[in-house]
Amino acid sequence: MFRHVILWKLKDGLSDVASVKAGIKSGLEGLAGKIPGLLRIKVQTDCAEGSTADVMLDSYFVDEASLRAYAVHPDHVAVANEKVRPFTASRACMDFEGEGEFGQLVAERRSIRAFSPVVPARELVDEVAKAGLLAPTGRNQQSSVVVRIDNPELQAEIRRKNEEIRGAAPAGRMNDPFYAAPVMLLVIARKANSTATYDGSLTLGNMMLKAHELGLSSCWIHRAREEMESPLGAKILSRLGLDGEWEGVGHLALGYPACEFPPPREYNSARYMAI
C-alpha cells in the first residue's frame, strides 16, 4: 500500500474561504471509485488554531505506480486545475509505503496480561465502548450491550466469580483473572437473538482495536457466559434494570500495560485457504 499526503496553504485575501475548502474537499473526495488503484481519499479542512496549513489530503493507493497514474488521470487533473491550484499558495507533499492505519492496528494489537493501576480517562473508556456499539449486528438488531463495571465491590465479586469458574491460574499467570486491569467492561446480548454470540464477539473485537488506537491495552476475558447464568448475573441484570434472558459473551480487561508490549507476530498463512 502507498500513502500520499498533501498539506496546502490557501492564498491570502480569498473572499469565501469556507466555499473554497468545501470545493477542494468535494472535488478530491469525489474521485473515490473513479480512478484505478485509488483505495481511499479524505480531505481535512477543519484545523486547530496554530496550524500552519489550511487543507490536508490523506489518500491511499495500491502501489506507487497507481499514485503516478492518479497524478495524470484526467479526472484528477480537472479537479486540481479547477478547485485546488487557483486557490492555494503553497503545497507540501509526502509519499511513503506501508500499511494503512487500520492495517497497522490489526497487525500491532496484542493481548496484555499485566496492567498498571493507572485508571484511563473516562473519555477514553467511553470511546472504546462506542466503537464496540458501532460493530455490525445480525439484521441490525443491535442485541449486544456494553456494561462498564464501576462499582468496586461488584468488580471484586466478578473477579472472585471468574476465579471460581476458572479454577487454578495457568502457570506463569497472576491469580487475578482480570490481570489487575483497572477497567472492566462486560458484553452481554439478548438470548432471543439468534446472532447474540456473534454480535457480542464483533463488539469485543471492535473495542480491542479501538483501545489499541487510543494507546490503551486490553484482553478478552472469558467466563462471562457462566457468570451471567449464576445468581451474580441476575444481580447484574437487576442493577441494570434489564429483563429477559441475556447471554454473557465476554469481558474486556482494559487499562495501561505494566509489561513490555509484545511485538507484532506473523500470522499462520496455512490458515488462509481456497477451494
C-alpha positions in Angstrom: 0.0 0.0 0.0 1.2 3.5 -0.8 0.2 6.7 1.1 0.0 10.2 -0.4 -0.3 13.1 2.0 -0.5 16.8 1.0 -0.7 20.0 3.0 -1.9 23.2 1.4 -1.8 26.8 2.5 -4.6 28.9 0.9 -3.9 32.2 -0.8 -4.4 35.4 1.2 -7.4 37.5 0.5 -9.9 34.8 -0.6 -13.4 36.2 -0.3 -15.1 32.9 0.8 -12.6 30.6 2.4 -15.4 28.1 3.5 -16.6 27.7 0.0 -13.1 27.2 -1.3 -12.4 24.5 1.3 -15.7 22.8 0.6 -14.9 22.8 -3.2 -11.5 21.2 -2.6 -13.0 18.6 -0.3 -15.9 17.6 -2.5 -13.8 17.7 -5.7 -11.0 15.4 -4.4 -13.2 13.1 -2.3 -15.4 12.8 -5.4 -12.6 10.9 -7.1 -13.2 7.9 -5.0 -14.2 4.9 -7.2 -13.3 6.7 -10.4 -9.5 6.1 -10.6 -8.0 2.6 -10.6 -5.7 1.9 -7.7 -7.1 4.7 -5.5 -8.2 2.9 -2.4 -9.2 5.8 -0.1 -9.2 9.6 -0.2 -10.1 12.0 2.5 -9.7 15.8 2.8 -9.5 17.6 6.2 -10.5 21.2 6.2 -11.1 21.9 9.9 -7.8 22.6 11.8 -6.9 23.7 15.2 -5.6 27.2 16.0 -1.9 27.4 15.4 -1.9 25.1 12.4 0.4 26.3 9.6 -1.7 24.6 6.8 -5.3 25.1 5.8 -6.2 21.8 4.0 -4.9 18.3 4.2 -5.3 15.4 1.7 -4.8 11.9 3.0 -5.0 9.2 0.4 -4.1 5.5 -0.1 -3.1 3.7 -3.3 -2.4 0.1 -4.2 1.2 0.9 -5.0 3.4 3.7 -6.2 2.5 3.1 -9.9 -1.1 3.7 -9.0 -0.2 7.0 -7.4 1.7 8.1 -10.5 -1.2 7.1 -12.7 -3.6 9.1 -10.4 -1.4 12.2 -10.8 -2.0 12.4 -14.5 -5.6 10.9 -14.6 -7.9 13.4 -16.4 -10.5 13.4 -13.6 -7.8 14.3 -11.0 -6.2 16.9 -13.3 -9.5 18.6 -13.8 -10.2 18.8 -10.0 -6.7 20.1 -9.4 -6.9 22.8 -12.1 -10.4 23.9 -11.2 -10.7 23.6 -7.4 -7.2 23.4 -5.9 -4.4 25.2 -7.8 -6.3 28.6 -8.3 -6.8 28.9 -4.5 -3.6 27.5 -3.0 -0.3 29.4 -2.3 1.9 26.6 -1.2 2.0 22.8 -1.2 3.9 20.2 0.9 3.8 16.5 0.0 4.9 13.3 1.5 4.6 9.8 -0.2 5.6 6.6 1.6 5.0 2.9 1.5 3.4 1.0 4.4 0.3 -0.4 5.9 -2.8 1.9 6.2 -3.8 2.9 9.7 -6.3 0.1 10.1 -3.7 -2.4 8.8 -1.3 -1.2 11.4 -3.8 -1.5 14.2 -4.7 -5.1 13.2 -1.0 -6.1 12.9 0.2 -4.4 16.1 -2.7 -5.1 18.6 -1.8 -7.7 21.2 -3.5 -9.0 24.3 -1.9 -7.8 27.6 -1.9 -9.8 30.8 -0.4 -7.3 33.2 -2.0 -3.9 33.8 -0.9 -0.7 35.5 -3.1 0.6 38.4 -3.4 3.9 36.5 -7.1 4.4 35.5 -7.6 5.7 31.9 -9.7 8.8 31.5 -13.4 8.2 31.3 -13.5 9.8 27.8 -11.1 7.1 26.5 -13.1 4.3 28.0 -16.3 5.8 26.5 -14.7 5.9 23.1 -13.7 2.2 23.4 -17.3 1.3 24.3 -18.7 3.4 21.5 -16.5 1.6 19.0 -18.0 -1.7 20.2 -21.5 -0.5 19.8 -20.8 0.5 16.2 -19.9 -3.1 15.3 -22.2 -4.8 12.8 -25.0 -6.9 14.2 -27.3 -9.6 12.7 -30.3 -8.0 10.9 -29.2 -4.7 12.6 -30.9 -5.8 15.8 -28.1 -4.4 17.9 -28.6 -7.1 20.5 -25.3 -6.6 22.3 -24.9 -4.3 25.3 -21.6 -3.0 26.8 -21.7 -2.6 30.6 -19.0 -0.6 32.4 -18.4 -2.0 35.9 -17.6 1.0 38.0 -18.7 -0.3 41.5 -15.5 -1.6 43.3 -17.5 -4.2 45.3 -19.2 -5.5 42.1 -15.8 -5.6 40.3 -14.4 -7.6 43.2 -17.3 -10.0 43.1 -16.9 -10.6 39.4 -13.2 -11.2 39.9 -14.0 -13.8 42.6 -16.7 -15.5 40.5 -14.3 -15.7 37.5 -11.6 -17.1 39.6 -14.0 -19.7 40.9 -15.2 -20.7 37.4 -11.6 -20.8 36.0 -10.0 -22.7 38.9 -6.3 -22.5 39.4 -4.4 -19.9 37.4 -2.4 -21.2 34.4 1.3 -21.5 35.2 3.1 -18.1 34.9 -0.1 -16.0 35.2 -1.3 -14.0 38.1 -4.2 -15.2 40.2 -6.5 -12.3 39.3 -8.3 -13.5 36.2 -8.5 -9.8 35.0 -4.7 -9.3 35.4 -5.3 -6.3 37.7 -6.9 -4.2 35.0 -8.5 -1.1 36.5 -11.4 -1.0 33.9 -13.8 -3.9 33.4 -16.3 -3.9 30.5 -18.9 -6.7 30.2 -20.6 -7.5 26.9 -24.0 -9.2 27.1 -26.6 -9.9 24.4 -30.2 -10.9 24.3 -30.5 -14.7 24.0 -33.7 -14.3 21.9 -31.5 -13.0 19.1 -30.1 -15.9 17.0 -26.9 -13.9 16.4 -26.3 -12.8 20.0 -22.9 -14.6 20.4 -21.6 -13.3 17.1 -22.9 -9.7 17.7 -21.1 -9.6 21.1 -17.9 -11.1 19.6 -17.8 -8.3 17.0 -18.4 -5.8 19.7 -15.4 -7.1 21.7 -13.2 -7.2 18.6 -14.0 -3.5 17.8 -13.3 -2.5 21.3 -9.9 -4.2 21.4 -8.8 -2.4 18.2 -10.1 1.0 19.4 -8.3 0.5 22.7 -5.0 0.0 20.8 -5.6 3.0 18.7 -6.1 5.1 21.8 -2.9 3.9 23.4 -4.7 1.5 25.8 -4.2 -2.2 26.2 -6.8 -4.9 26.6 -7.5 -8.6 27.0 -10.7 -10.6 26.2 -11.7 -12.4 29.4 -13.9 -15.5 29.0 -16.4 -17.0 31.6 -19.0 -14.3 31.1 -21.5 -16.9 30.0 -21.2 -18.9 33.2 -21.2 -15.6 35.2 -24.5 -14.5 33.7 -26.1 -17.9 34.3 -25.3 -17.6 38.0 -27.0 -15.5 40.7 -24.4 -12.9 40.1 -25.7 -12.5 36.5 -29.2 -11.9 37.9 -27.8 -9.3 40.3 -26.1 -7.5 37.4 -29.3 -7.5 35.3 -31.3 -6.3 38.2 -28.9 -3.3 38.8 -29.2 -2.5 35.1 -32.9 -2.8 35.0 -32.9 -5.3 32.2 -35.5 -8.1 31.9 -35.5 -11.3 29.9 -32.6 -13.7 29.2 -29.2 -12.4 28.5 -26.1 -14.2 27.3 -22.7 -13.3 28.7 -20.4 -13.0 25.6 -17.2 -11.8 27.2 -15.4 -9.2 29.4 -12.8 -6.7 28.3 -10.0 -6.0 30.7 -8.8 -2.5 29.9 -6.0 -0.2 31.0 -2.4 0.7 30.5 0.2 -2.1 30.3 2.5 -3.0 33.2 4.7 -5.1 31.0 6.7 -4.8 27.8 4.4 -4.7 24.9 4.7 -7.8 22.7 5.9 -7.2 19.2 3.6 -7.9 16.2 3.7 -11.5 15.1 3.3 -13.2 11.8 0.0 -15.0 11.1 0.0 -18.6 10.0 -0.6 -18.4 6.3 -1.8 -22.0 6.2 -5.0 -20.8 7.9 -5.9 -19.0 4.6 -7.3 -21.5 2.2 -9.1 -21.6 -1.1 -11.2 -24.3 -2.8 
